[in-house]
């Protein structure tokens, strides 16, 4: 089992920045991919960014150049630095960890961007 706890969400004006954190605990040694998804009201959950244990990253097109995912293996924590935020980034952001064929999810953290 893996437990994920997110933090760092909040309310920010358009153009502002937030940094989300996701702390992992439990059976974390075999985690390969960690990442962030988001779900806006009335929309499906979508993948935002991922990072492998080796540091390879992926970004969804709409966040490229604005968001940066990073991973501190010593702290078992993944971060999502979000800059130049837009109102359309408003969503609940969920951290996830892929362990074999199982995906574990955090509880989610709300990000609201005002115009």
N, CA, C and O atoms as CSV, one atom per row, in Angstrom:
chain,resi,resn,atom,element,x,y,z
A,1,UNK,N,N,0.838,-1.204,0.000
A,1,UNK,CA,C,0.000,0.000,0.000
A,1,UNK,C,C,0.866,1.244,0.000
A,1,UNK,O,O,1.959,1.273,0.565
A,2,UNK,N,N,0.347,2.261,-0.646
A,2,UNK,CA,C,1.019,3.558,-0.713
A,2,UNK,C,C,0.023,4.624,-0.277
A,2,UNK,O,O,-1.127,4.629,-0.715
A,3,UNK,N,N,0.468,5.510,0.576
A,3,UNK,CA,C,-0.354,6.641,0.983
A,3,UNK,C,C,0.247,7.921,0.405
A,3,UNK,O,O,1.457,8.140,0.461
A,4,UNK,N,N,-0.620,8.750,-0.147
A,4,UNK,CA,C,-0.197,10.007,-0.760
A,4,UNK,C,C,-0.954,11.153,-0.115
A,4,UNK,O,O,-2.177,11.108,0.013
A,5,UNK,N,N,-0.222,12.177,0.290
A,5,UNK,CA,C,-0.841,13.347,0.910
A,5,UNK,C,C,-0.400,14.592,0.155
A,5,UNK,O,O,0.785,14.922,0.103
A,6,UNK,N,N,-1.380,15.274,-0.430
A,6,UNK,CA,C,-1.087,16.487,-1.189
A,6,UNK,C,C,-1.230,17.721,-0.321
A,6,UNK,O,O,-1.956,17.720,0.674
A,7,UNK,N,N,-0.536,18.760,-0.707
A,7,UNK,CA,C,-0.681,20.059,-0.054
A,7,UNK,C,C,-0.265,21.136,-1.040
A,7,UNK,O,O,0.366,20.856,-2.059
A,8,UNK,N,N,-0.629,22.370,-0.720
A,8,UNK,CA,C,-0.167,23.493,-1.523
A,8,UNK,C,C,-1.211,24.146,-2.399
A,8,UNK,O,O,-0.917,25.151,-3.045
A,9,UNK,N,N,-2.412,23.615,-2.444
A,9,UNK,CA,C,-3.439,24.248,-3.252
A,9,UNK,C,C,-3.909,25.547,-2.623
A,9,UNK,O,O,-3.513,25.894,-1.511
A,10,UNK,N,N,-4.759,26.259,-3.353
A,10,UNK,CA,C,-5.290,27.507,-2.819
A,10,UNK,C,C,-5.867,28.381,-3.899
A,10,UNK,O,O,-6.105,27.947,-5.026
A,11,UNK,N,N,-6.087,29.622,-3.526
A,11,UNK,CA,C,-6.650,30.618,-4.436
A,11,UNK,C,C,-5.545,31.571,-4.863
A,11,UNK,O,O,-4.792,32.080,-4.032
A,12,UNK,N,N,-5.455,31.806,-6.168
A,12,UNK,CA,C,-4.421,32.689,-6.697
A,12,UNK,C,C,-5.001,33.463,-7.868
A,12,UNK,O,O,-5.914,32.988,-8.543
A,13,UNK,N,N,-4.478,34.641,-8.108
A,13,UNK,CA,C,-4.917,35.428,-9.251
A,13,UNK,C,C,-4.253,34.921,-10.526
A,13,UNK,O,O,-3.185,34.311,-10.482
A,14,UNK,N,N,-4.885,35.177,-11.640
A,14,UNK,CA,C,-4.310,34.799,-12.931
A,14,UNK,C,C,-2.918,35.403,-13.066
A,14,UNK,O,O,-2.689,36.563,-12.724
A,15,UNK,N,N,-1.995,34.590,-13.573
A,15,UNK,CA,C,-0.613,35.007,-13.695
A,15,UNK,C,C,0.240,34.646,-12.498
A,15,UNK,O,O,1.464,34.765,-12.546
A,16,UNK,N,N,-0.397,34.204,-11.420
A,16,UNK,CA,C,0.318,33.853,-10.211
A,16,UNK,C,C,0.882,32.446,-10.244
A,16,UNK,O,O,0.806,31.748,-11.255
A,17,UNK,N,N,1.454,32.043,-9.111
A,17,UNK,CA,C,2.117,30.741,-9.012
A,17,UNK,C,C,1.676,30.009,-7.756
A,17,UNK,O,O,1.307,30.616,-6.751
A,18,UNK,N,N,1.727,28.696,-7.846
A,18,UNK,CA,C,1.518,27.817,-6.698
A,18,UNK,C,C,2.451,26.630,-6.845
A,18,UNK,O,O,2.823,26.255,-7.956
A,19,UNK,N,N,2.825,26.043,-5.721
A,19,UNK,CA,C,3.580,24.798,-5.759
A,19,UNK,C,C,2.835,23.746,-4.954
A,19,UNK,O,O,2.570,23.912,-3.764
A,20,UNK,N,N,2.509,22.673,-5.630
A,20,UNK,CA,C,1.860,21.538,-4.987
A,20,UNK,C,C,2.917,20.525,-4.551
A,20,UNK,O,O,3.930,20.329,-5.222
A,21,UNK,N,N,2.654,19.891,-3.419
A,21,UNK,CA,C,3.538,18.842,-2.919
A,21,UNK,C,C,2.727,17.571,-2.715
A,21,UNK,O,O,1.538,17.619,-2.400
A,22,UNK,N,N,3.383,16.446,-2.898
A,22,UNK,CA,C,2.749,15.145,-2.686
A,22,UNK,C,C,3.751,14.250,-1.961
A,22,UNK,O,O,4.752,13.827,-2.539
A,23,UNK,N,N,3.473,13.969,-0.701
A,23,UNK,CA,C,4.357,13.141,0.108
A,23,UNK,C,C,3.862,11.703,0.102
A,23,UNK,O,O,2.698,11.438,0.401
A,24,UNK,N,N,4.741,10.786,-0.234
A,24,UNK,CA,C,4.393,9.368,-0.313
A,24,UNK,C,C,4.945,8.614,0.886
A,24,UNK,O,O,6.044,8.894,1.363
A,25,UNK,N,N,4.173,7.665,1.357
A,25,UNK,CA,C,4.630,6.798,2.443
A,25,UNK,C,C,4.081,5.390,2.212
A,25,UNK,O,O,3.174,5.191,1.404
A,26,UNK,N,N,4.639,4.428,2.926
A,26,UNK,CA,C,4.203,3.053,2.762
A,26,UNK,C,C,5.186,2.277,1.903
A,26,UNK,O,O,6.397,2.455,2.026
A,27,UNK,N,N,4.680,1.431,1.048
A,27,UNK,CA,C,5.512,0.561,0.205
A,27,UNK,C,C,5.950,1.306,-1.045
A,27,UNK,O,O,5.460,1.045,-2.143
A,28,UNK,N,N,6.874,2.235,-0.864
A,28,UNK,CA,C,7.212,3.169,-1.927
A,28,UNK,C,C,8.416,2.747,-2.757
A,28,UNK,O,O,8.732,3.398,-3.752
A,29,UNK,N,N,9.090,1.677,-2.371
A,29,UNK,CA,C,10.382,1.375,-2.983
A,29,UNK,C,C,10.266,1.003,-4.451
A,29,UNK,O,O,11.211,1.206,-5.212
A,30,UNK,N,N,9.132,0.464,-4.861
A,30,UNK,CA,C,8.990,0.025,-6.242
A,30,UNK,C,C,8.152,0.974,-7.094
A,30,UNK,O,O,7.721,0.620,-8.191
A,31,UNK,N,N,7.926,2.173,-6.584
A,31,UNK,CA,C,7.169,3.142,-7.369
A,31,UNK,C,C,8.011,3.584,-8.549
A,31,UNK,O,O,9.155,4.001,-8.373
A,32,UNK,N,N,7.462,3.499,-9.743
A,32,UNK,CA,C,8.169,3.968,-10.919
A,32,UNK,C,C,7.687,5.363,-11.289
A,32,UNK,O,O,8.449,6.328,-11.225
A,33,UNK,N,N,6.442,5.464,-11.669
A,33,UNK,CA,C,5.910,6.732,-12.145
A,33,UNK,C,C,5.050,7.390,-11.075
A,33,UNK,O,O,4.211,6.748,-10.443
A,34,UNK,N,N,5.275,8.671,-10.891
A,34,UNK,CA,C,4.381,9.505,-10.087
A,34,UNK,C,C,3.955,10.686,-10.936
A,34,UNK,O,O,4.643,11.072,-11.882
A,35,UNK,N,N,2.831,11.245,-10.591
A,35,UNK,CA,C,2.377,12.361,-11.404
A,35,UNK,C,C,1.190,13.073,-10.808
A,35,UNK,O,O,0.771,12.820,-9.678
A,36,UNK,N,N,0.664,13.977,-11.618
A,36,UNK,CA,C,-0.480,14.790,-11.218
A,36,UNK,C,C,-1.551,14.750,-12.307
A,36,UNK,O,O,-1.261,14.824,-13.501
A,37,UNK,N,N,-2.776,14.631,-11.860
A,37,UNK,CA,C,-3.935,14.775,-12.721
A,37,UNK,C,C,-4.791,15.894,-12.143
A,37,UNK,O,O,-4.592,16.312,-11.003
A,38,UNK,N,N,-5.738,16.374,-12.932
A,38,UNK,CA,C,-6.651,17.379,-12.422
A,38,UNK,C,C,-8.051,17.116,-12.968
A,38,UNK,O,O,-8.230,16.519,-14.029
A,39,UNK,N,N,-9.030,17.581,-12.207
A,39,UNK,CA,C,-10.412,17.428,-12.624
A,39,UNK,C,C,-11.150,18.731,-12.355
A,39,UNK,O,O,-11.321,19.150,-11.210
A,40,UNK,N,N,-11.581,19.357,-13.439
A,40,UNK,CA,C,-12.358,20.583,-13.341
A,40,UNK,C,C,-13.836,20.219,-13.219
A,40,UNK,O,O,-14.234,19.121,-13.608
A,41,UNK,N,N,-14.649,21.121,-12.687
A,41,UNK,CA,C,-16.079,20.834,-12.534
A,41,UNK,C,C,-16.721,20.451,-13.862
A,41,UNK,O,O,-16.575,21.157,-14.860
A,42,UNK,N,N,-17.429,19.333,-13.862
A,42,UNK,CA,C,-18.132,18.897,-15.054
A,42,UNK,C,C,-17.256,18.276,-16.120
A,42,UNK,O,O,-17.732,17.970,-17.213
A,43,UNK,N,N,-15.987,18.086,-15.819
A,43,UNK,CA,C,-15.066,17.524,-16.809
A,43,UNK,C,C,-14.430,16.251,-16.283
A,43,UNK,O,O,-14.445,15.972,-15.084
A,44,UNK,N,N,-13.871,15.487,-17.208
A,44,UNK,CA,C,-13.183,14.267,-16.814
A,44,UNK,C,C,-11.807,14.598,-16.239
A,44,UNK,O,O,-11.222,15.644,-16.521
A,45,UNK,N,N,-11.317,13.669,-15.424
A,45,UNK,CA,C,-9.972,13.827,-14.888
A,45,UNK,C,C,-8.970,13.714,-16.033
A,45,UNK,O,O,-9.084,12.826,-16.878
A,46,UNK,N,N,-7.996,14.606,-16.058
A,46,UNK,CA,C,-7.004,14.589,-17.117
A,46,UNK,C,C,-5.594,14.587,-16.541
A,46,UNK,O,O,-5.331,15.136,-15.471
A,47,UNK,N,N,-4.704,13.953,-17.286
A,47,UNK,CA,C,-3.307,13.884,-16.887
A,47,UNK,C,C,-2.647,15.235,-17.117
A,47,UNK,O,O,-2.847,15.862,-18.158
A,48,UNK,N,N,-1.863,15.680,-16.147
A,48,UNK,CA,C,-1.180,16.970,-16.250
A,48,UNK,C,C,0.314,16.776,-16.473
A,48,UNK,O,O,0.886,17.336,-17.408
A,49,UNK,N,N,0.947,15.979,-15.607
A,49,UNK,CA,C,2.394,15.788,-15.702
A,49,UNK,C,C,2.779,14.502,-14.993
A,49,UNK,O,O,2.124,14.081,-14.040
A,50,UNK,N,N,3.856,13.881,-15.474
A,50,UNK,CA,C,4.369,12.676,-14.840
A,50,UNK,C,C,5.877,12.748,-14.742
A,50,UNK,O,O,6.524,13.499,-15.471
A,51,UNK,N,N,6.430,11.963,-13.837
A,51,UNK,CA,C,7.877,11.858,-13.702
A,51,UNK,C,C,8.207,10.431,-13.289
A,51,UNK,O,O,7.569,9.867,-12.400
A,52,UNK,N,N,9.208,9.856,-13.941
A,52,UNK,CA,C,9.621,8.500,-13.609
A,52,UNK,C,C,10.690,8.524,-12.520
A,52,UNK,O,O,11.200,9.581,-12.150
A,53,UNK,N,N,11.015,7.339,-12.016
A,53,UNK,CA,C,12.052,7.254,-10.991
A,53,UNK,C,C,13.397,7.713,-11.538
A,53,UNK,O,O,14.270,8.145,-10.784
A,54,UNK,N,N,13.557,7.616,-12.855
A,54,UNK,CA,C,14.797,8.072,-13.479
A,54,UNK,C,C,14.801,9.532,-13.834
A,54,UNK,O,O,15.813,10.053,-14.304
A,55,UNK,N,N,13.674,10.214,-13.617
A,55,UNK,CA,C,13.618,11.647,-13.860
A,55,UNK,C,C,13.037,12.066,-15.187
A,55,UNK,O,O,12.990,13.261,-15.479
A,56,UNK,N,N,12.591,11.126,-16.007
A,56,UNK,CA,C,11.957,11.489,-17.271
A,56,UNK,C,C,10.586,12.093,-16.996
A,56,UNK,O,O,9.848,11.624,-16.130
A,57,UNK,N,N,10.259,13.131,-17.740
A,57,UNK,CA,C,9.020,13.853,-17.489
A,57,UNK,C,C,8.127,13.902,-18.719
A,57,UNK,O,O,8.576,13.759,-19.857
A,58,UNK,N,N,6.850,14.108,-18.444
A,58,UNK,CA,C,5.842,14.305,-19.487
A,58,UNK,C,C,4.928,15.429,-19.027
A,58,UNK,O,O,4.605,15.544,-17.845
A,59,UNK,N,N,4.510,16.267,-19.993
A,59,UNK,CA,C,3.569,17.336,-19.689
A,59,UNK,C,C,2.449,17.349,-20.713
A,59,UNK,O,O,2.670,17.123,-21.903
A,60,UNK,N,N,1.262,17.612,-20.240
A,60,UNK,CA,C,0.129,17.827,-21.133
A,60,UNK,C,C,0.366,19.149,-21.856
A,60,UNK,O,O,0.938,20.080,-21.289
A,61,UNK,N,N,-0.072,19.225,-23.099
A,61,UNK,CA,C,0.283,20.370,-23.942
A,61,UNK,C,C,-0.073,21.725,-23.323
A,61,UNK,O,O,0.693,22.680,-23.445
A,62,UNK,N,N,-1.206,21.811,-22.675
A,62,UNK,CA,C,-1.654,23.124,-22.189
A,62,UNK,C,C,-0.822,23.655,-21.018
A,62,UNK,O,O,-0.928,24.831,-20.669
A,63,UNK,N,N,-0.001,22.800,-20.413
A,63,UNK,CA,C,0.807,23.257,-19.264
A,63,UNK,C,C,2.287,23.330,-19.584
A,63,UNK,O,O,3.078,23.775,-18.752
A,64,UNK,N,N,2.673,22.901,-20.775
A,64,UNK,CA,C,4.087,22.953,-21.143
A,64,UNK,C,C,4.607,24.381,-21.077
A,64,UNK,O,O,3.966,25.315,-21.558
A,65,UNK,N,N,5.772,24.531,-20.476
A,65,UNK,CA,C,6.366,25.854,-20.341
A,65,UNK,C,C,5.870,26.627,-19.132
A,65,UNK,O,O,6.443,27.656,-18.774
A,66,UNK,N,N,4.800,26.138,-18.494
A,66,UNK,CA,C,4.263,26.825,-17.311
A,66,UNK,C,C,4.402,25.988,-16.042
A,66,UNK,O,O,4.635,26.529,-14.961
A,67,UNK,N,N,4.261,24.682,-16.174
A,67,UNK,CA,C,4.326,23.785,-15.019
A,67,UNK,C,C,5.629,22.989,-15.060
A,67,UNK,O,O,6.130,22.650,-16.133
A,68,UNK,N,N,6.164,22.697,-13.885
A,68,UNK,CA,C,7.353,21.867,-13.784
A,68,UNK,C,C,7.144,20.823,-12.702
A,68,UNK,O,O,6.824,21.154,-11.561
A,69,UNK,N,N,7.324,19.566,-13.064
A,69,UNK,CA,C,7.227,18.481,-12.096
A,69,UNK,C,C,8.634,18.070,-11.671
A,69,UNK,O,O,9.549,18.003,-12.492
A,70,UNK,N,N,8.792,17.800,-10.387
A,70,UNK,CA,C,10.089,17.373,-9.876
A,70,UNK,C,C,9.872,16.354,-8.765
A,70,UNK,O,O,8.768,16.186,-8.248
A,71,UNK,N,N,10.940,15.696,-8.425
A,71,UNK,CA,C,10.833,14.584,-7.481
A,71,UNK,C,C,12.037,14.588,-6.564
A,71,UNK,O,O,13.175,14.633,-7.032
A,72,UNK,N,N,11.802,14.542,-5.266
A,72,UNK,CA,C,12.857,14.425,-4.267
A,72,UNK,C,C,12.779,13.027,-3.683
A,72,UNK,O,O,11.972,12.763,-2.792
A,73,UNK,N,N,13.610,12.140,-4.179
A,73,UNK,CA,C,13.529,10.748,-3.743
A,73,UNK,C,C,13.901,10.589,-2.264
A,73,UNK,O,O,13.399,9.687,-1.595
A,74,UNK,N,N,14.766,11.449,-1.759
A,74,UNK,CA,C,15.162,11.360,-0.346
A,74,UNK,C,C,13.984,11.681,0.574
A,74,UNK,O,O,13.883,11.149,1.680
A,75,UNK,N,N,13.090,12.563,0.099
A,75,UNK,CA,C,11.925,12.947,0.897
A,75,UNK,C,C,10.667,12.228,0.445
A,75,UNK,O,O,9.589,12.440,1.001
A,76,UNK,N,N,10.804,11.372,-0.568
A,76,UNK,CA,C,9.635,10.660,-1.107
A,76,UNK,C,C,8.510,11.632,-1.458
A,76,UNK,O,O,7.341,11.398,-1.149
A,77,UNK,N,N,8.885,12.705,-2.098
A,77,UNK,CA,C,7.938,13.771,-2.387
A,77,UNK,C,C,8.045,14.192,-3.854
A,77,UNK,O,O,9.135,14.286,-4.419
A,78,UNK,N,N,6.888,14.438,-4.443
A,78,UNK,CA,C,6.812,14.964,-5.795
A,78,UNK,C,C,6.205,16.359,-5.732
A,78,UNK,O,O,5.285,16.612,-4.953
A,79,UNK,N,N,6.722,17.251,-6.550
A,79,UNK,CA,C,6.258,18.622,-6.560
A,79,UNK,C,C,5.716,18.980,-7.937
A,79,UNK,O,O,6.121,18.416,-8.954
A,80,UNK,N,N,4.792,19.928,-7.941
A,80,UNK,CA,C,4.331,20.506,-9.196
A,80,UNK,C,C,4.374,22.020,-9.036
A,80,UNK,O,O,3.534,22.614,-8.360
A,81,UNK,N,N,5.358,22.625,-9.664
A,81,UNK,CA,C,5.471,24.082,-9.664
A,81,UNK,C,C,4.622,24.613,-10.806
A,81,UNK,O,O,4.830,24.253,-11.965
A,82,UNK,N,N,3.672,25.465,-10.476
A,82,UNK,CA,C,2.739,25.992,-11.473
A,82,UNK,C,C,2.901,27.503,-11.562
A,82,UNK,O,O,2.628,28.226,-10.604
A,83,UNK,N,N,3.343,27.965,-12.709
A,83,UNK,CA,C,3.534,29.395,-12.955
A,83,UNK,C,C,2.567,29.868,-14.035
A,83,UNK,O,O,1.983,29.065,-14.763
A,84,UNK,N,N,2.411,31.169,-14.123
A,84,UNK,CA,C,1.537,31.772,-15.140
A,84,UNK,C,C,0.175,31.100,-15.152
A,84,UNK,O,O,-0.337,30.727,-16.208
A,85,UNK,N,N,-0.394,30.952,-13.988
A,85,UNK,CA,C,-1.669,30.246,-13.879
A,85,UNK,C,C,-2.789,31.000,-14.582
A,85,UNK,O,O,-2.819,32.231,-14.608
A,86,UNK,N,N,-3.706,30.228,-15.149
A,86,UNK,CA,C,-4.848,30.773,-15.880
A,86,UNK,C,C,-6.143,30.308,-15.215
A,86,UNK,O,O,-6.157,29.284,-14.532
A,87,UNK,N,N,-7.221,31.050,-15.410
A,87,UNK,CA,C,-8.502,30.614,-14.826
A,87,UNK,C,C,-8.884,29.195,-15.250
A,87,UNK,O,O,-9.506,28.464,-14.480
A,88,UNK,N,N,-8.518,28.808,-16.456
A,88,UNK,CA,C,-8.851,27.460,-16.917
A,88,UNK,C,C,-8.030,26.364,-16.234
A,88,UNK,O,O,-8.284,25.179,-16.452
A,89,UNK,N,N,-7.057,26.742,-15.415
A,89,UNK,CA,C,-6.328,25.753,-14.614
A,89,UNK,C,C,-7.096,25.382,-13.344
A,89,UNK,O,O,-6.705,24.457,-12.631
A,90,UNK,N,N,-8.172,26.089,-13.062
A,90,UNK,CA,C,-8.956,25.808,-11.869
A,90,UNK,C,C,-9.457,24.374,-11.887
A,90,UNK,O,O,-10.112,23.944,-12.837
A,91,UNK,N,N,-9.142,23.635,-10.821
A,91,UNK,CA,C,-9.495,22.214,-10.754
A,91,UNK,C,C,-9.062,21.649,-9.404
A,91,UNK,O,O,-8.356,22.299,-8.633
A,92,UNK,N,N,-9.496,20.447,-9.146
A,92,UNK,CA,C,-8.925,19.674,-8.046
A,92,UNK,C,C,-7.757,18.887,-8.631
A,92,UNK,O,O,-7.913,18.158,-9.611
A,93,UNK,N,N,-6.605,19.041,-8.028
A,93,UNK,CA,C,-5.396,18.366,-8.498
A,93,UNK,C,C,-5.146,17.144,-7.623
A,93,UNK,O,O,-5.165,17.223,-6.394
A,94,UNK,N,N,-4.913,16.017,-8.282
A,94,UNK,CA,C,-4.679,14.752,-7.600
A,94,UNK,C,C,-3.278,14.234,-7.921
A,94,UNK,O,O,-2.858,14.205,-9.078
A,95,UNK,N,N,-2.583,13.835,-6.891
A,95,UNK,CA,C,-1.308,13.156,-7.054
A,95,UNK,C,C,-1.571,11.660,-7.214
A,95,UNK,O,O,-2.503,11.126,-6.613
A,96,UNK,N,N,-0.754,10.983,-8.020
A,96,UNK,CA,C,-0.898,9.530,-8.119
A,96,UNK,C,C,0.480,8.886,-8.164
A,96,UNK,O,O,1.484,9.521,-8.486
A,97,UNK,N,N,0.487,7.595,-7.826
A,97,UNK,CA,C,1.714,6.797,-7.876
A,97,UNK,C,C,1.382,5.460,-8.508
A,97,UNK,O,O,0.403,4.807,-8.146
A,98,UNK,N,N,2.216,5.065,-9.459
A,98,UNK,CA,C,2.016,3.810,-10.158
A,98,UNK,C,C,2.959,2.757,-9.582
A,98,UNK,O,O,4.179,2.891,-9.675
A,99,UNK,N,N,2.397,1.727,-8.996
A,99,UNK,CA,C,3.174,0.643,-8.402
A,99,UNK,C,C,2.745,-0.647,-9.074
A,99,UNK,O,O,1.693,-1.206,-8.762
A,100,UNK,N,N,3.564,-1.109,-9.991
A,100,UNK,CA,C,3.177,-2.269,-10.776
A,100,UNK,C,C,1.933,-1.958,-11.593
A,100,UNK,O,O,1.922,-1.003,-12.370
A,101,UNK,N,N,0.896,-2.747,-11.425
A,101,UNK,CA,C,-0.350,-2.526,-12.155
A,101,UNK,C,C,-1.367,-1.743,-11.335
A,101,UNK,O,O,-2.515,-1.592,-11.754
A,102,UNK,N,N,-0.967,-1.255,-10.199
A,102,UNK,CA,C,-1.877,-0.553,-9.298
A,102,UNK,C,C,-1.549,0.934,-9.259
A,102,UNK,O,O,-0.385,1.332,-9.212
A,103,UNK,N,N,-2.598,1.737,-9.279
A,103,UNK,CA,C,-2.434,3.182,-9.153
A,103,UNK,C,C,-3.040,3.625,-7.831
A,103,UNK,O,O,-4.187,3.306,-7.517
A,104,UNK,N,N,-2.259,4.360,-7.072
A,104,UNK,CA,C,-2.723,4.928,-5.805
A,104,UNK,C,C,-2.940,6.428,-6.001
A,104,UNK,O,O,-2.198,7.090,-6.727
A,105,UNK,N,N,-3.971,6.945,-5.340
A,105,UNK,CA,C,-4.338,8.354,-5.489
A,105,UNK,C,C,-4.304,9.081,-4.153
A,105,UNK,O,O,-4.591,8.505,-3.104
A,106,UNK,N,N,-3.949,10.345,-4.215
A,106,UNK,CA,C,-4.109,11.206,-3.059
A,106,UNK,C,C,-5.534,11.699,-2.960
A,106,UNK,O,O,-6.377,11.368,-3.794
A,107,UNK,N,N,-5.798,12.489,-1.941
A,107,UNK,CA,C,-7.165,12.943,-1.675
A,107,UNK,C,C,-7.550,14.143,-2.517
A,107,UNK,O,O,-8.732,14.475,-2.612
A,108,UNK,N,N,-6.592,14.792,-3.122
A,108,UNK,CA,C,-6.856,15.949,-3.964
A,108,UNK,C,C,-6.683,17.259,-3.224
A,108,UNK,O,O,-6.902,17.347,-2.016
A,109,UNK,N,N,-6.286,18.271,-3.973
A,109,UNK,CA,C,-6.152,19.609,-3.411
A,109,UNK,C,C,-6.714,20.610,-4.419
A,109,UNK,O,O,-6.430,20.522,-5.614
A,110,UNK,N,N,-7.504,21.552,-3.936
A,110,UNK,CA,C,-8.194,22.488,-4.812
A,110,UNK,C,C,-7.266,23.623,-5.225
A,110,UNK,O,O,-6.593,24.235,-4.396
A,111,UNK,N,N,-7.249,23.885,-6.521
A,111,UNK,CA,C,-6.545,25.052,-7.069
A,111,UNK,C,C,-7.591,25.920,-7.757
A,111,UNK,O,O,-8.296,25.458,-8.654
A,112,UNK,N,N,-7.688,27.165,-7.338
A,112,UNK,CA,C,-8.629,28.099,-7.928
A,112,UNK,C,C,-7.868,29.330,-8.409
A,112,UNK,O,O,-7.149,29.974,-7.647
A,113,UNK,N,N,-8.045,29.640,-9.697
A,113,UNK,CA,C,-7.374,30.784,-10.305
A,113,UNK,C,C,-8.431,31.806,-10.691
A,113,UNK,O,O,-9.308,31.532,-11.510
A,114,UNK,N,N,-8.339,32.974,-10.100
A,114,UNK,CA,C,-9.322,34.027,-10.383
A,114,UNK,C,C,-8.823,34.932,-11.506
A,114,UNK,O,O,-7.623,35.151,-11.668
A,115,UNK,N,N,-9.769,35.446,-12.269
A,115,UNK,CA,C,-9.394,36.314,-13.399
A,115,UNK,C,C,-9.319,37.768,-12.976
A,115,UNK,O,O,-9.018,38.634,-13.797
